[in-house]
Structures are given as C-alpha cells and as structure tokens.
Amino acid sequence: MVVRILPLRVWFTQFAMECVANVAFSISFFLLIFFI
C-alpha cells in the first residue's frame, strides 16, 4: 500500500507545483500586459 501511495503523492505534488507555476506565470503575464 505504501509503495502505491508514495508515487501518487509525488506525482500530485509535482502536478500541484506545476499548476501553481502556470497560474503565477499567467497572472504576471496579464499584469505585465495590463500595466504596459
């Protein structure tokens, strides 16, 4: 059970970090366009 849960947790953490990075990039990109 631990062997199955661990990769899922690692994948979920990676996926969450990627989503946060994408959202942060999009927000900064739109702010850049809005202010310039």
C-alpha positions in Angstrom: 0.0 0.0 0.0 2.8 2.4 0.9 4.5 1.6 -2.4 1.4 2.6 -4.3 0.6 5.7 -2.3 4.1 7.2 -2.4 4.4 7.7 -6.2 0.9 9.1 -6.3 1.8 11.6 -3.6 5.0 12.6 -5.5 3.0 12.9 -8.8 0.3 15.0 -7.1 2.9 17.3 -5.5 4.6 17.7 -8.9 1.3 18.4 -10.5 0.3 20.9 -7.9 3.6 22.8 -8.2 3.2 22.9 -12.0 -0.3 24.3 -11.7 0.8 26.9 -9.2 3.7 27.9 -11.5 1.4 28.1 -14.5 -1.2 30.3 -12.7 1.6 32.6 -11.3 3.1 32.9 -14.8 -0.3 33.7 -16.3 -1.2 36.3 -13.7 2.2 38.0 -14.0 1.9 37.9 -17.8 -1.5 39.5 -17.8 -0.4 42.1 -15.2 2.6 42.9 -17.4 0.3 43.5 -20.4 -2.2 45.5 -18.4 0.4 47.9 -16.9 2.3 48.3 -20.2 
